[in-house]
Each structure stands twice: as C-alpha cells, then as structure tokens.
Amino acid sequence: MLYLMIMKDYIQIFEDFLKKEINYNAPANLYEPVKYILDSGGKRLRPLIVLYVSDLFTSNTSNATPAAAALEIFHNFTLAHDDIMDNSSMRRGKKTINSKWDNNTGILSGDVMLIISYEILNKYDDSKYVLLSKKLTETSRLVCEGQQNDMDFSLVKEVLEEDYFNMIENKTAVLIGCCYMFGGIVSDLNTKDINILYEVGKNLGIAFQLEDDLLDSFGDEAKFGKKIGGDIIEQKKTLLFIFTQAKLNGNQRVEFENIFFSDEIQEAVKINSIKTYYESSGAVDYLKNKVQEYSINAEKLINQMQIDTNKKLELIKFSEKLLNREI
C-alpha cells in the first residue's frame, strides 16, 4: 500500500509539472490536440521510472521532473503518429487525435510534441542537456526503425525470431532504457552506472513487451484493459506466432496459417483455435521462459552497479513490480 501511495505522489508531481509547462494556447488547432492526448490518461509508466530512479539516488524528484515530462511527451508523439498509421479511432477509451480531428492535425500535433520534448530538456545545464538530448535523438531514430520493421512484418507471412526481438527492442525497449538512464543522468551517477541503467531498462522493456504479447492472448480482459485476442485478429507476428509457425510441419502448419491469415472465420472461433496451437506447440512456455531470462538479465546488471546493496535491492524490487503490472 505504501508503495502505491509513493507512486501516486510521483504521478501528482508529474501531472502538476505537465499542466504548468504545456501552457501554449495558439493556434488552438495545434495545441488543443496536444493537451487532449496528454490529458487522456495512460499508466504514466515512463515518467514514473525516471522519478523513481532519481528519488532512489537523490531523495529528490524535482530535478527529474523535466526529464520525465520530456519522455512522456515523446511517447505520446509516437502514439499520435502510430494511430494515424494504424488508422485507429480509439485509444485509452477516447477518440484518437486523427479520429476527433483529422490525420493532418495528428501529424502536426505529433511533430510539435517531439519539439516540446527537446525544449523541456533545455531546463538542464549544458552538460546534462548534451547527454539527455543525445540519447533522446538516438532513441527517436531507433523507435522509428522499430515501427518500420513492425509495418514491414505485416506484409510477410514469416518473420525470424531474431528480427522480432530486434523490432521490439527498438520500438518499445529502448525508450524504457532511456527512462532508467535519464533517472541516472539527472542524479549525477557515474557513466558506468548510467550505461548499466540503460541496459537494465532495455532488458525489462523486452520482458514487458513479451508479457504484453502473452496477456493479449491469454490475459484477463478486465485487468488487461483491452479485448483479448486482438493480436490474433490483427494477424500480428508476435513471438507466440513465430515460435508456433516454426514448430509446425506439413499439413499442421498449412492449417495453422490458413486459420491465422483468414479474414472469414468468426473472431471467437479464430482466437480459440490459434490459442490452442500456441499452447500445444510450447510457445506459451517458451515465451514465459524468455520473460524470465530478460528479467534475470536485468537483475544481474543491477548487481553490477557501484551502489550500496540496499539500493540494488530496491531497484530489483521496483523492476519486479514493473513486470508484474503492480505499478
């Protein structure tokens, strides 16, 4: 309970800062969509990571708030553009920018969020700004590469496991790594520990995405917050699909692919059929083992840091709660 109260305090600190900073008004058709998407909720996972790491090492969140805001605004920029590319009409239970306004508004408001994320980093001194902006620039490029890889996967019927892991690392995990790293930079940690924090975040980001893939097919809809089986209906080549496809041979593989790529089978029937394949092929257990592998990697990296044992244990505990969706 105390842990949840601390997280709520972080969120309140972040929300207060965000409202103060996003005070642009004109032109309204540019900034209203920005305020709309930033006010539309979400877990605020990324700013929470930055604020937690900073608080752990400095007992202070105020110096970390601009970095936390920059990454959350950057994240929402990617969502605004993703919604256009996916032709999505709803996000977080509300209309997307492209649905409420139009595609051009979604593009431009996304662009300005990217710019604002860099502007906010200007609150730091030159030495910190260079480190933060350099990593954000690299992350921006990698996220775009990951998004393009994901789009390319939709055009083919077979994806290599190695390519899938590269895609989720770039599209999802590097931004989580950036959050951990930003917390270390604003806390004036040494370069080695800052770089380790980045790798910790990347490993956890991969594990988090793999869990997300599992929950999409086998999770509790009420807890997951999304309709179960969405990846199957959208024919997403997740690790569950990739592993199962590689394991099957002959007629079994043909039948599996015919069901997966069909647009004519009733949704509930299709979801249940594909889930049966995922379970019988061993894909579910394989994915769970991969989650454990990346989680253990993160813990090993934390233990390499030049910090006291209590802080290592706290960081490991936080990371476990992150993966267990307790944050």
Secondary structure as a PSIPRED ss2 file (coil, helix, strand):
# PSIPRED VFORMAT (PSIPRED V4.0)

   1 M C   1.000  0.000  0.000
   2 L H   0.000  1.000  0.000
   3 Y H   0.000  1.000  0.000
   4 L H   0.000  1.000  0.000
   5 M H   0.000  1.000  0.000
   6 I H   0.000  1.000  0.000
   7 M H   0.000  1.000  0.000
   8 K H   0.000  1.000  0.000
   9 D H   0.000  1.000  0.000
  10 Y H   0.000  1.000  0.000
  11 I H   0.000  1.000  0.000
  12 Q H   0.000  1.000  0.000
  13 I H   0.000  1.000  0.000
  14 F H   0.000  1.000  0.000
  15 E H   0.000  1.000  0.000
  16 D H   0.000  1.000  0.000
  17 F H   0.000  1.000  0.000
  18 L H   0.000  1.000  0.000
  19 K H   0.000  1.000  0.000
  20 K H   0.000  1.000  0.000
  21 E H   0.000  1.000  0.000
  22 I C   1.000  0.000  0.000
  23 N C   1.000  0.000  0.000
  24 Y C   1.000  0.000  0.000
  25 N C   1.000  0.000  0.000
  26 A C   1.000  0.000  0.000
  27 P C   1.000  0.000  0.000
  28 A H   0.000  1.000  0.000
  29 N H   0.000  1.000  0.000
  30 L H   0.000  1.000  0.000
  31 Y H   0.000  1.000  0.000
  32 E H   0.000  1.000  0.000
  33 P H   0.000  1.000  0.000
  34 V H   0.000  1.000  0.000
  35 K H   0.000  1.000  0.000
  36 Y H   0.000  1.000  0.000
  37 I H   0.000  1.000  0.000
  38 L H   0.000  1.000  0.000
  39 D C   1.000  0.000  0.000
  40 S C   1.000  0.000  0.000
  41 G C   1.000  0.000  0.000
  42 G C   1.000  0.000  0.000
  43 K C   1.000  0.000  0.000
  44 R C   1.000  0.000  0.000
  45 L H   0.000  1.000  0.000
  46 R H   0.000  1.000  0.000
  47 P H   0.000  1.000  0.000
  48 L H   0.000  1.000  0.000
  49 I H   0.000  1.000  0.000
  50 V H   0.000  1.000  0.000
  51 L H   0.000  1.000  0.000
  52 Y H   0.000  1.000  0.000
  53 V H   0.000  1.000  0.000
  54 S H   0.000  1.000  0.000
  55 D H   0.000  1.000  0.000
  56 L H   0.000  1.000  0.000
  57 F H   0.000  1.000  0.000
  58 T H   0.000  1.000  0.000
  59 S C   1.000  0.000  0.000
  60 N C   1.000  0.000  0.000
  61 T C   1.000  0.000  0.000
  62 S C   1.000  0.000  0.000
  63 N C   1.000  0.000  0.000
  64 A C   1.000  0.000  0.000
  65 T H   0.000  1.000  0.000
  66 P H   0.000  1.000  0.000
  67 A H   0.000  1.000  0.000
  68 A H   0.000  1.000  0.000
  69 A H   0.000  1.000  0.000
  70 A H   0.000  1.000  0.000
  71 L H   0.000  1.000  0.000
  72 E H   0.000  1.000  0.000
  73 I H   0.000  1.000  0.000
  74 F H   0.000  1.000  0.000
  75 H H   0.000  1.000  0.000
  76 N H   0.000  1.000  0.000
  77 F H   0.000  1.000  0.000
  78 T H   0.000  1.000  0.000
  79 L H   0.000  1.000  0.000
  80 A H   0.000  1.000  0.000
  81 H H   0.000  1.000  0.000
  82 D H   0.000  1.000  0.000
  83 D H   0.000  1.000  0.000
  84 I H   0.000  1.000  0.000
  85 M H   0.000  1.000  0.000
  86 D C   1.000  0.000  0.000
  87 N C   1.000  0.000  0.000
  88 S C   1.000  0.000  0.000
  89 S C   1.000  0.000  0.000
  90 M E   0.000  0.000  1.000
  91 R E   0.000  0.000  1.000
  92 R C   1.000  0.000  0.000
  93 G C   1.000  0.000  0.000
  94 K E   0.000  0.000  1.000
  95 K E   0.000  0.000  1.000
  96 T C   1.000  0.000  0.000
  97 I H   0.000  1.000  0.000
  98 N H   0.000  1.000  0.000
  99 S H   0.000  1.000  0.000
 100 K H   0.000  1.000  0.000
 101 W C   1.000  0.000  0.000
 102 D C   1.000  0.000  0.000
 103 N H   0.000  1.000  0.000
 104 N H   0.000  1.000  0.000
 105 T H   0.000  1.000  0.000
 106 G H   0.000  1.000  0.000
 107 I H   0.000  1.000  0.000
 108 L H   0.000  1.000  0.000
 109 S H   0.000  1.000  0.000
 110 G H   0.000  1.000  0.000
 111 D H   0.000  1.000  0.000
 112 V H   0.000  1.000  0.000
 113 M H   0.000  1.000  0.000
 114 L H   0.000  1.000  0.000
 115 I H   0.000  1.000  0.000
 116 I H   0.000  1.000  0.000
 117 S H   0.000  1.000  0.000
 118 Y H   0.000  1.000  0.000
 119 E H   0.000  1.000  0.000
 120 I H   0.000  1.000  0.000
 121 L H   0.000  1.000  0.000
 122 N C   1.000  0.000  0.000
 123 K C   1.000  0.000  0.000
 124 Y C   1.000  0.000  0.000
 125 D C   1.000  0.000  0.000
 126 D H   0.000  1.000  0.000
 127 S H   0.000  1.000  0.000
 128 K H   0.000  1.000  0.000
 129 Y H   0.000  1.000  0.000
 130 V H   0.000  1.000  0.000
 131 L H   0.000  1.000  0.000
 132 L H   0.000  1.000  0.000
 133 S H   0.000  1.000  0.000
 134 K H   0.000  1.000  0.000
 135 K H   0.000  1.000  0.000
 136 L H   0.000  1.000  0.000
 137 T H   0.000  1.000  0.000
 138 E H   0.000  1.000  0.000
 139 T H   0.000  1.000  0.000
 140 S H   0.000  1.000  0.000
 141 R H   0.000  1.000  0.000
 142 L H   0.000  1.000  0.000
 143 V H   0.000  1.000  0.000
 144 C H   0.000  1.000  0.000
 145 E H   0.000  1.000  0.000
 146 G H   0.000  1.000  0.000
 147 Q H   0.000  1.000  0.000
 148 Q H   0.000  1.000  0.000
 149 N H   0.000  1.000  0.000
 150 D H   0.000  1.000  0.000
 151 M H   0.000  1.000  0.000
 152 D H   0.000  1.000  0.000
 153 F H   0.000  1.000  0.000
 154 S C   1.000  0.000  0.000
 155 L C   1.000  0.000  0.000
 156 V C   1.000  0.000  0.000
 157 K C   1.000  0.000  0.000
 158 E C   1.000  0.000  0.000
 159 V C   1.000  0.000  0.000
 160 L C   1.000  0.000  0.000
 161 E H   0.000  1.000  0.000
 162 E H   0.000  1.000  0.000
 163 D H   0.000  1.000  0.000
 164 Y H   0.000  1.000  0.000
 165 F H   0.000  1.000  0.000
 166 N H   0.000  1.000  0.000
 167 M H   0.000  1.000  0.000
 168 I H   0.000  1.000  0.000
 169 E H   0.000  1.000  0.000
 170 N H   0.000  1.000  0.000
 171 K H   0.000  1.000  0.000
 172 T H   0.000  1.000  0.000
 173 A H   0.000  1.000  0.000
 174 V H   0.000  1.000  0.000
 175 L H   0.000  1.000  0.000
 176 I H   0.000  1.000  0.000
 177 G H   0.000  1.000  0.000
 178 C H   0.000  1.000  0.000
 179 C H   0.000  1.000  0.000
 180 Y H   0.000  1.000  0.000
 181 M H   0.000  1.000  0.000
 182 F H   0.000  1.000  0.000
 183 G H   0.000  1.000  0.000
 184 G H   0.000  1.000  0.000
 185 I H   0.000  1.000  0.000
 186 V H   0.000  1.000  0.000
 187 S C   1.000  0.000  0.000
 188 D C   1.000  0.000  0.000
 189 L C   1.000  0.000  0.000
 190 N C   1.000  0.000  0.000
 191 T H   0.000  1.000  0.000
 192 K H   0.000  1.000  0.000
 193 D H   0.000  1.000  0.000
 194 I H   0.000  1.000  0.000
 195 N H   0.000  1.000  0.000
 196 I H   0.000  1.000  0.000
 197 L H   0.000  1.000  0.000
 198 Y H   0.000  1.000  0.000
 199 E H   0.000  1.000  0.000
 200 V H   0.000  1.000  0.000
 201 G H   0.000  1.000  0.000
 202 K H   0.000  1.000  0.000
 203 N H   0.000  1.000  0.000
 204 L H   0.000  1.000  0.000
 205 G H   0.000  1.000  0.000
 206 I H   0.000  1.000  0.000
 207 A H   0.000  1.000  0.000
 208 F H   0.000  1.000  0.000
 209 Q H   0.000  1.000  0.000
 210 L H   0.000  1.000  0.000
 211 E H   0.000  1.000  0.000
 212 D H   0.000  1.000  0.000
 213 D H   0.000  1.000  0.000
 214 L H   0.000  1.000  0.000
 215 L H   0.000  1.000  0.000
 216 D H   0.000  1.000  0.000
 217 S H   0.000  1.000  0.000
 218 F H   0.000  1.000  0.000
 219 G C   1.000  0.000  0.000
 220 D C   1.000  0.000  0.000
 221 E H   0.000  1.000  0.000
 222 A H   0.000  1.000  0.000
 223 K H   0.000  1.000  0.000
 224 F H   0.000  1.000  0.000
 225 G C   1.000  0.000  0.000
 226 K C   1.000  0.000  0.000
 227 K C   1.000  0.000  0.000
 228 I C   1.000  0.000  0.000
 229 G C   1.000  0.000  0.000
 230 G H   0.000  1.000  0.000
 231 D H   0.000  1.000  0.000
 232 I H   0.000  1.000  0.000
 233 I H   0.000  1.000  0.000
 234 E C   1.000  0.000  0.000
 235 Q C   1.000  0.000  0.000
 236 K C   1.000  0.000  0.000
 237 K C   1.000  0.000  0.000
 238 T C   1.000  0.000  0.000
 239 L H   0.000  1.000  0.000
 240 L H   0.000  1.000  0.000
 241 F H   0.000  1.000  0.000
 242 I H   0.000  1.000  0.000
 243 F H   0.000  1.000  0.000
 244 T H   0.000  1.000  0.000
 245 Q H   0.000  1.000  0.000
 246 A H   0.000  1.000  0.000
 247 K H   0.000  1.000  0.000
 248 L C   1.000  0.000  0.000
 249 N C   1.000  0.000  0.000
 250 G H   0.000  1.000  0.000
 251 N H   0.000  1.000  0.000
 252 Q H   0.000  1.000  0.000
 253 R H   0.000  1.000  0.000
 254 V H   0.000  1.000  0.000
 255 E H   0.000  1.000  0.000
 256 F H   0.000  1.000  0.000
 257 E H   0.000  1.000  0.000
 258 N H   0.000  1.000  0.000
 259 I H   0.000  1.000  0.000
 260 F H   0.000  1.000  0.000
 261 F C   1.000  0.000  0.000
 262 S C   1.000  0.000  0.000
 263 D C   1.000  0.000  0.000
 264 E C   1.000  0.000  0.000
 265 I C   1.000  0.000  0.000
 266 Q C   1.000  0.000  0.000
 267 E H   0.000  1.000  0.000
 268 A H   0.000  1.000  0.000
 269 V H   0.000  1.000  0.000
 270 K H   0.000  1.000  0.000
 271 I H   0.000  1.000  0.000
 272 N H   0.000  1.000  0.000
 273 S H   0.000  1.000  0.000
 274 I H   0.000  1.000  0.000
 275 K H   0.000  1.000  0.000
 276 T H   0.000  1.000  0.000
 277 Y H   0.000  1.000  0.000
 278 Y H   0.000  1.000  0.000
 279 E H   0.000  1.000  0.000
 280 S H   0.000  1.000  0.000
 281 S C   1.000  0.000  0.000
 282 G C   1.000  0.000  0.000
 283 A H   0.000  1.000  0.000
 284 V H   0.000  1.000  0.000
 285 D H   0.000  1.000  0.000
 286 Y H   0.000  1.000  0.000
 287 L H   0.000  1.000  0.000
 288 K H   0.000  1.000  0.000
 289 N H   0.000  1.000  0.000
 290 K H   0.000  1.000  0.000
 291 V H   0.000  1.000  0.000
 292 Q H   0.000  1.000  0.000
 293 E H   0.000  1.000  0.000
 294 Y H   0.000  1.000  0.000
 295 S H   0.000  1.000  0.000
 296 I H   0.000  1.000  0.000
 297 N H   0.000  1.000  0.000
 298 A H   0.000  1.000  0.000
 299 E H   0.000  1.000  0.000
 300 K H   0.000  1.000  0.000
 301 L H   0.000  1.000  0.000
 302 I H   0.000  1.000  0.000
 303 N H   0.000  1.000  0.000
 304 Q C   1.000  0.000  0.000
 305 M C   1.000  0.000  0.000
 306 Q C   1.000  0.000  0.000
 307 I C   1.000  0.000  0.000
 308 D C   1.000  0.000  0.000
 309 T H   0.000  1.000  0.000
 310 N H   0.000  1.000  0.000
 311 K H   0.000  1.000  0.000
 312 K H   0.000  1.000  0.000
 313 L H   0.000  1.000  0.000
 314 E H   0.000  1.000  0.000
 315 L H   0.000  1.000  0.000
 316 I H   0.000  1.000  0.000
 317 K H   0.000  1.000  0.000
 318 F H   0.000  1.000  0.000
 319 S H   0.000  1.000  0.000
 320 E H   0.000  1.000  0.000
 321 K H   0.000  1.000  0.000
 322 L H   0.000  1.000  0.000
 323 L H   0.000  1.000  0.000
 324 N C   1.000  0.000  0.000
 325 R C   1.000  0.000  0.000
 326 E C   1.000  0.000  0.000
 327 I C   1.000  0.000  0.000
